[in-house]
Amino acid sequence: MNTQRITPFQLTCLCFAFLSGFSTQYLLEAKVIMQDVWMANELAVCWVLVILKINTYVQNQYPHRNMTEIIEVLYGKWVGKLVLGYYTITMVGLATLSLRSISLFYTTAILPNTSPKLIMLLVLIVTTYAASLGLNAIARSVLVILPFFAVAILVICVSIYRNVDMNPFMPQFRHGFPIMVFGTMMSYGFPFGKSVVMSYLFSEVTEQKKLFKACSIAVVMSCVYLLLATYLSLGSLGEHLFKAATFPFFSAIQLVKFGEYIERIEITIIAIWTILTLYEVITVQYVFVKISGRIFGLKTLKPLYIPAGAFIFGVTVNSLPIPAALVAYDTRMLPVVSLGSACLLPLCNLGMTLIRKRKAPVPQT
């Protein structure tokens, strides 16, 4: 029996931290469809909830197996390993985007003379150690962090709201159907589609019947947080400044005048982004090691964390080296690439589960 099991509430908190990460850093989908972004976000959330329902259904058909084992059962040993290999590529991609984003923010806004490689290396050292502690330790630490996050966000939002003079989500329906679809795909690809990663933690949750409820609450709360940041940023900056700003939410916070301690408000959002992004990388590394261990048939995963961290670091330093490439990938490639792991494969898993369920022998009476 797995001793690293967590409660549904811990899963909710971890899923929220994982999805939020640096979701409010660029606000790229809002730059594309502006006032209509709230519709794209809500459609993406509905899409994600359907996929989560599928994943929890598949997990409930095999309550004593984890998702890596289920995939091998559904597709067979070797095809299953290929599917798991594809998921490991997805995990490395998510880690790369997270590390590149946090290093870009620090080298742009805070530490312009610091090497991005050094920042990413320091982050990976921390996340590798944290991931090696196990899921239970990761989930318990999230419970400590999130109350501070809630208070900090409340203070920030109240401070920014005073600079909002109009409803930035009006007028509505300014864009055609194709642009709305693309905006929804952007929102689904990042951040909401990442929730598929949580399916690899389902077997480590104590109450399997509450999996969907736990994850759906986290997805909805993450959407509220994203919409709140978008509303305040667009409302305080205006359309032109919002599009021109590399980090709109951070720029909106810089407009806040809070006596002589304005820097402390900025430091708060820096701390929030940093900590949540750390949890994103930690979760990805944990799942990456878990899947890799299944592919190679390892009985002990502990020795795999350091090589996995080194591998992710090697891929990251050689990927998306300039900010323009990172933004281009997020806006053009990620909405399409994410459909594979976050949409098509869950649907295939559902299809294979239903087929195997129909072929299951009927017990003799």
Contacts in CASP RR format, 6 or more apart in sequence:
PFRMAT RR
TARGET T0000
AUTHOR 0000-0000-0000
METHOD contacts of the structure
MODEL  1
MNTQRITPFQLTCLCFAFLSGFSTQYLLEAKVIMQDVWMANELAVCWVLV
ILKINTYVQNQYPHRNMTEIIEVLYGKWVGKLVLGYYTITMVGLATLSLR
SISLFYTTAILPNTSPKLIMLLVLIVTTYAASLGLNAIARSVLVILPFFA
VAILVICVSIYRNVDMNPFMPQFRHGFPIMVFGTMMSYGFPFGKSVVMSY
LFSEVTEQKKLFKACSIAVVMSCVYLLLATYLSLGSLGEHLFKAATFPFF
SAIQLVKFGEYIERIEITIIAIWTILTLYEVITVQYVFVKISGRIFGLKT
LKPLYIPAGAFIFGVTVNSLPIPAALVAYDTRMLPVVSLGSACLLPLCNL
GMTLIRKRKAPVPQT
2 203 0 8 1.000
2 204 0 8 1.000
3 136 0 8 1.000
4 134 0 8 1.000
4 135 0 8 1.000
4 136 0 8 1.000
4 204 0 8 1.000
5 136 0 8 1.000
5 204 0 8 1.000
5 205 0 8 1.000
5 206 0 8 1.000
6 14 0 8 1.000
6 135 0 8 1.000
6 136 0 8 1.000
6 139 0 8 1.000
6 201 0 8 1.000
6 204 0 8 1.000
6 205 0 8 1.000
6 206 0 8 1.000
7 205 0 8 1.000
7 206 0 8 1.000
7 207 0 8 1.000
8 205 0 8 1.000
8 206 0 8 1.000
8 207 0 8 1.000
8 210 0 8 1.000
8 211 0 8 1.000
8 213 0 8 1.000
8 214 0 8 1.000
9 214 0 8 1.000
10 139 0 8 1.000
10 140 0 8 1.000
10 142 0 8 1.000
10 143 0 8 1.000
11 139 0 8 1.000
11 198 0 8 1.000
11 201 0 8 1.000
11 205 0 8 1.000
11 211 0 8 1.000
11 214 0 8 1.000
11 215 0 8 1.000
11 218 0 8 1.000
12 214 0 8 1.000
12 215 0 8 1.000
12 217 0 8 1.000
12 218 0 8 1.000
13 139 0 8 1.000
13 142 0 8 1.000
13 143 0 8 1.000
13 146 0 8 1.000
13 218 0 8 1.000
14 138 0 8 1.000
14 139 0 8 1.000
14 142 0 8 1.000
14 198 0 8 1.000
14 201 0 8 1.000
14 218 0 8 1.000
14 279 0 8 1.000
14 283 0 8 1.000
15 195 0 8 1.000
15 198 0 8 1.000
15 214 0 8 1.000
15 215 0 8 1.000
15 218 0 8 1.000
15 219 0 8 1.000
15 222 0 8 1.000
16 146 0 8 1.000
16 218 0 8 1.000
16 221 0 8 1.000
16 222 0 8 1.000
17 142 0 8 1.000
17 145 0 8 1.000
17 146 0 8 1.000
17 276 0 8 1.000
17 279 0 8 1.000
17 280 0 8 1.000
18 194 0 8 1.000
18 195 0 8 1.000
18 197 0 8 1.000
18 198 0 8 1.000
18 279 0 8 1.000
18 280 0 8 1.000
18 283 0 8 1.000
19 191 0 8 1.000
19 192 0 8 1.000
19 194 0 8 1.000
19 195 0 8 1.000
19 218 0 8 1.000
19 219 0 8 1.000
19 222 0 8 1.000
20 191 0 8 1.000
20 222 0 8 1.000
20 225 0 8 1.000
20 226 0 8 1.000
20 276 0 8 1.000
21 98 0 8 1.000
21 191 0 8 1.000
21 273 0 8 1.000
21 276 0 8 1.000
21 277 0 8 1.000
21 279 0 8 1.000
21 280 0 8 1.000
22 98 0 8 1.000
22 101 0 8 1.000
22 102 0 8 1.000
22 105 0 8 1.000
22 273 0 8 1.000
22 276 0 8 1.000
22 277 0 8 1.000
22 280 0 8 1.000
23 190 0 8 1.000
23 191 0 8 1.000
23 222 0 8 1.000
23 225 0 8 1.000
23 226 0 8 1.000
24 225 0 8 1.000
24 226 0 8 1.000
24 229 0 8 1.000
24 230 0 8 1.000
24 249 0 8 1.000
24 273 0 8 1.000
25 101 0 8 1.000
25 105 0 8 1.000
25 247 0 8 1.000
25 249 0 8 1.000
25 250 0 8 1.000
25 273 0 8 1.000
26 101 0 8 1.000
26 246 0 8 1.000
26 247 0 8 1.000
26 248 0 8 1.000
26 327 0 8 1.000
26 330 0 8 1.000
27 229 0 8 1.000
27 230 0 8 1.000
27 233 0 8 1.000
27 242 0 8 1.000
27 248 0 8 1.000
27 249 0 8 1.000
28 186 0 8 1.000
28 190 0 8 1.000
28 327 0 8 1.000
28 330 0 8 1.000
28 331 0 8 1.000
29 37 0 8 1.000
29 40 0 8 1.000
29 41 0 8 1.000
29 183 0 8 1.000
29 186 0 8 1.000
29 187 0 8 1.000
30 37 0 8 1.000
30 230 0 8 1.000
30 233 0 8 1.000
30 234 0 8 1.000
30 242 0 8 1.000
30 248 0 8 1.000
31 242 0 8 1.000
31 243 0 8 1.000
31 248 0 8 1.000
32 179 0 8 1.000
32 182 0 8 1.000
32 183 0 8 1.000
32 186 0 8 1.000
32 331 0 8 1.000
33 40 0 8 1.000
33 174 0 8 1.000
33 175 0 8 1.000
33 179 0 8 1.000
33 180 0 8 1.000
33 183 0 8 1.000
34 174 0 8 1.000
34 175 0 8 1.000
34 234 0 8 1.000
34 239 0 8 1.000
34 242 0 8 1.000
35 168 0 8 1.000
35 169 0 8 1.000
35 170 0 8 1.000
35 171 0 8 1.000
35 172 0 8 1.000
35 174 0 8 1.000
35 234 0 8 1.000
36 172 0 8 1.000
36 173 0 8 1.000
36 174 0 8 1.000
36 175 0 8 1.000
36 180 0 8 1.000
37 169 0 8 1.000
37 183 0 8 1.000
37 187 0 8 1.000
37 227 0 8 1.000
37 230 0 8 1.000
38 169 0 8 1.000
38 227 0 8 1.000
38 230 0 8 1.000
39 172 0 8 1.000
39 180 0 8 1.000
40 180 0 8 1.000
40 183 0 8 1.000
40 184 0 8 1.000
40 186 0 8 1.000
40 187 0 8 1.000
41 187 0 8 1.000
41 192 0 8 1.000
41 223 0 8 1.000
41 226 0 8 1.000
41 227 0 8 1.000
41 230 0 8 1.000
42 223 0 8 1.000
43 184 0 8 1.000
43 187 0 8 1.000
44 184 0 8 1.000
44 185 0 8 1.000
44 187 0 8 1.000
44 188 0 8 1.000
44 189 0 8 1.000
44 192 0 8 1.000
44 193 0 8 1.000
45 192 0 8 1.000
45 219 0 8 1.000
45 220 0 8 1.000
45 223 0 8 1.000
47 184 0 8 1.000
47 188 0 8 1.000
47 192 0 8 1.000
47 343 0 8 1.000
48 188 0 8 1.000
48 192 0 8 1.000
48 193 0 8 1.000
48 195 0 8 1.000
48 219 0 8 1.000
49 216 0 8 1.000
49 219 0 8 1.000
51 193 0 8 1.000
51 195 0 8 1.000
51 196 0 8 1.000
51 342 0 8 1.000
51 343 0 8 1.000
51 346 0 8 1.000
52 195 0 8 1.000
52 198 0 8 1.000
52 212 0 8 1.000
52 215 0 8 1.000
52 216 0 8 1.000
52 219 0 8 1.000
53 212 0 8 1.000
54 346 0 8 1.000
54 347 0 8 1.000
54 349 0 8 1.000
54 350 0 8 1.000
55 67 0 8 1.000
55 196 0 8 1.000
55 199 0 8 1.000
55 202 0 8 1.000
55 346 0 8 1.000
55 349 0 8 1.000
56 199 0 8 1.000
56 202 0 8 1.000
56 211 0 8 1.000
56 212 0 8 1.000
56 215 0 8 1.000
57 350 0 8 1.000
57 353 0 8 1.000
58 67 0 8 1.000
58 70 0 8 1.000
58 199 0 8 1.000
58 346 0 8 1.000
58 349 0 8 1.000
58 350 0 8 1.000
58 353 0 8 1.000
59 67 0 8 1.000
59 70 0 8 1.000
59 199 0 8 1.000
59 202 0 8 1.000
59 203 0 8 1.000
59 208 0 8 1.000
59 211 0 8 1.000
60 208 0 8 1.000
60 209 0 8 1.000
60 211 0 8 1.000
61 353 0 8 1.000
61 357 0 8 1.000
62 69 0 8 1.000
62 70 0 8 1.000
62 73 0 8 1.000
63 208 0 8 1.000
65 73 0 8 1.000
65 203 0 8 1.000
66 200 0 8 1.000
66 202 0 8 1.000
66 203 0 8 1.000
66 204 0 8 1.000
66 290 0 8 1.000
67 199 0 8 1.000
67 200 0 8 1.000
67 202 0 8 1.000
67 203 0 8 1.000
68 84 0 8 1.000
68 200 0 8 1.000
68 290 0 8 1.000
68 291 0 8 1.000
68 294 0 8 1.000
69 294 0 8 1.000
70 349 0 8 1.000
71 80 0 8 1.000
71 83 0 8 1.000
71 84 0 8 1.000
71 349 0 8 1.000
72 80 0 8 1.000
72 81 0 8 1.000
72 84 0 8 1.000
72 294 0 8 1.000
73 356 0 8 1.000
74 80 0 8 1.000
74 349 0 8 1.000
74 352 0 8 1.000
74 353 0 8 1.000
74 356 0 8 1.000
75 82 0 8 1.000
75 83 0 8 1.000
75 352 0 8 1.000
81 295 0 8 1.000
83 345 0 8 1.000
84 291 0 8 1.000
84 294 0 8 1.000
84 295 0 8 1.000
85 291 0 8 1.000
85 295 0 8 1.000
86 341 0 8 1.000
86 345 0 8 1.000
87 291 0 8 1.000
87 341 0 8 1.000
87 345 0 8 1.000
88 288 0 8 1.000
88 291 0 8 1.000
88 292 0 8 1.000
88 295 0 8 1.000
90 341 0 8 1.000
91 197 0 8 1.000
91 284 0 8 1.000
91 285 0 8 1.000
91 287 0 8 1.000
91 288 0 8 1.000
91 291 0 8 1.000
92 288 0 8 1.000
92 311 0 8 1.000
92 312 0 8 1.000
92 315 0 8 1.000
93 315 0 8 1.000
93 319 0 8 1.000
94 194 0 8 1.000
94 197 0 8 1.000
94 280 0 8 1.000
94 284 0 8 1.000
95 281 0 8 1.000
95 284 0 8 1.000
95 285 0 8 1.000
95 288 0 8 1.000
95 312 0 8 1.000
95 316 0 8 1.000
96 312 0 8 1.000
96 315 0 8 1.000
96 316 0 8 1.000
96 319 0 8 1.000
96 320 0 8 1.000
97 190 0 8 1.000
97 320 0 8 1.000
97 326 0 8 1.000
97 329 0 8 1.000
97 330 0 8 1.000
97 334 0 8 1.000
98 277 0 8 1.000
98 280 0 8 1.000
98 281 0 8 1.000
98 284 0 8 1.000
99 120 0 8 1.000
99 123 0 8 1.000
99 124 0 8 1.000
99 281 0 8 1.000
99 312 0 8 1.000
99 316 0 8 1.000
100 116 0 8 1.000
100 120 0 8 1.000
100 316 0 8 1.000
100 319 0 8 1.000
100 320 0 8 1.000
100 326 0 8 1.000
101 277 0 8 1.000
101 326 0 8 1.000
102 119 0 8 1.000
102 120 0 8 1.000
102 123 0 8 1.000
102 273 0 8 1.000
102 274 0 8 1.000
102 277 0 8 1.000
103 116 0 8 1.000
103 117 0 8 1.000
103 119 0 8 1.000
103 120 0 8 1.000
103 123 0 8 1.000
104 116 0 8 1.000
104 323 0 8 1.000
104 326 0 8 1.000
105 247 0 8 1.000
105 250 0 8 1.000
105 273 0 8 1.000
106 114 0 8 1.000
106 119 0 8 1.000
107 114 0 8 1.000
107 116 0 8 1.000
107 119 0 8 1.000
108 246 0 8 1.000
108 247 0 8 1.000
108 323 0 8 1.000
109 247 0 8 1.000
109 250 0 8 1.000
109 270 0 8 1.000
110 270 0 8 1.000
111 119 0 8 1.000
117 317 0 8 1.000
120 313 0 8 1.000
120 316 0 8 1.000
120 317 0 8 1.000
121 313 0 8 1.000
123 277 0 8 1.000
123 278 0 8 1.000
123 281 0 8 1.000
124 281 0 8 1.000
124 309 0 8 1.000
124 312 0 8 1.000
124 313 0 8 1.000
126 278 0 8 1.000
127 278 0 8 1.000
127 281 0 8 1.000
127 282 0 8 1.000
127 285 0 8 1.000
127 309 0 8 1.000
128 285 0 8 1.000
128 305 0 8 1.000
128 306 0 8 1.000
128 308 0 8 1.000
128 309 0 8 1.000
130 137 0 8 1.000
130 138 0 8 1.000
130 141 0 8 1.000
130 278 0 8 1.000
130 282 0 8 1.000
131 138 0 8 1.000
131 282 0 8 1.000
131 283 0 8 1.000
131 285 0 8 1.000
131 286 0 8 1.000
131 289 0 8 1.000
131 305 0 8 1.000
132 302 0 8 1.000
132 305 0 8 1.000
134 286 0 8 1.000
135 201 0 8 1.000
135 204 0 8 1.000
135 286 0 8 1.000
138 279 0 8 1.000
138 282 0 8 1.000
138 283 0 8 1.000
138 286 0 8 1.000
142 279 0 8 1.000
145 275 0 8 1.000
145 279 0 8 1.000
149 272 0 8 1.000
149 275 0 8 1.000
149 276 0 8 1.000
152 268 0 8 1.000
152 269 0 8 1.000
152 271 0 8 1.000
152 272 0 8 1.000
153 225 0 8 1.000
153 228 0 8 1.000
153 272 0 8 1.000
155 265 0 8 1.000
155 268 0 8 1.000
156 253 0 8 1.000
156 256 0 8 1.000
156 265 0 8 1.000
156 268 0 8 1.000
156 269 0 8 1.000
157 228 0 8 1.000
157 232 0 8 1.000
159 253 0 8 1.000
159 256 0 8 1.000
159 258 0 8 1.000
159 265 0 8 1.000
160 232 0 8 1.000
160 233 0 8 1.000
160 236 0 8 1.000
160 252 0 8 1.000
160 253 0 8 1.000
160 255 0 8 1.000
160 256 0 8 1.000
161 232 0 8 1.000
162 256 0 8 1.000
163 235 0 8 1.000
163 236 0 8 1.000
163 252 0 8 1.000
163 255 0 8 1.000
163 256 0 8 1.000
164 231 0 8 1.000
164 232 0 8 1.000
164 235 0 8 1.000
164 236 0 8 1.000
165 235 0 8 1.000
166 235 0 8 1.000
168 230 0 8 1.000
168 231 0 8 1.000
168 234 0 8 1.000
168 235 0 8 1.000
168 238 0 8 1.000
169 231 0 8 1.000
169 234 0 8 1.000
182 335 0 8 1.000
183 335 0 8 1.000
185 335 0 8 1.000
185 336 0 8 1.000
185 339 0 8 1.000
186 331 0 8 1.000
186 334 0 8 1.000
186 335 0 8 1.000
188 335 0 8 1.000
188 338 0 8 1.000
188 342 0 8 1.000
188 343 0 8 1.000
189 334 0 8 1.000
189 335 0 8 1.000
189 338 0 8 1.000
189 339 0 8 1.000
189 342 0 8 1.000
190 330 0 8 1.000
190 334 0 8 1.000
190 338 0 8 1.000
191 222 0 8 1.000
191 226 0 8 1.000
192 219 0 8 1.000
192 222 0 8 1.000
192 223 0 8 1.000
193 338 0 8 1.000
193 342 0 8 1.000
194 280 0 8 1.000
194 342 0 8 1.000
195 215 0 8 1.000
195 218 0 8 1.000
195 219 0 8 1.000
196 341 0 8 1.000
196 342 0 8 1.000
196 346 0 8 1.000
197 283 0 8 1.000
197 284 0 8 1.000
197 287 0 8 1.000
198 215 0 8 1.000
199 346 0 8 1.000
200 287 0 8 1.000
200 290 0 8 1.000
200 291 0 8 1.000
201 287 0 8 1.000
202 208 0 8 1.000
202 211 0 8 1.000
205 211 0 8 1.000
205 214 0 8 1.000
229 249 0 8 1.000
232 249 0 8 1.000
232 252 0 8 1.000
233 242 0 8 1.000
233 248 0 8 1.000
233 249 0 8 1.000
233 251 0 8 1.000
233 252 0 8 1.000
234 242 0 8 1.000
234 248 0 8 1.000
235 242 0 8 1.000
235 252 0 8 1.000
236 252 0 8 1.000
236 255 0 8 1.000
237 245 0 8 1.000
237 248 0 8 1.000
237 251 0 8 1.000
237 252 0 8 1.000
237 255 0 8 1.000
241 251 0 8 1.000
242 248 0 8 1.000
245 251 0 8 1.000
246 323 0 8 1.000
249 269 0 8 1.000
250 266 0 8 1.000
250 269 0 8 1.000
250 270 0 8 1.000
253 265 0 8 1.000
253 266 0 8 1.000
253 269 0 8 1.000
254 262 0 8 1.000
254 266 0 8 1.000
256 262 0 8 1.000
256 265 0 8 1.000
258 264 0 8 1.000
258 265 0 8 1.000
285 305 0 8 1.000
285 308 0 8 1.000
285 309 0 8 1.000
285 312 0 8 1.000
288 308 0 8 1.000
288 312 0 8 1.000
289 301 0 8 1.000
289 304 0 8 1.000
289 305 0 8 1.000
289 308 0 8 1.000
290 301 0 8 1.000
292 298 0 8 1.000
292 304 0 8 1.000
292 308 0 8 1.000
293 301 0 8 1.000
293 304 0 8 1.000
298 304 0 8 1.000
320 326 0 8 1.000
320 329 0 8 1.000
END
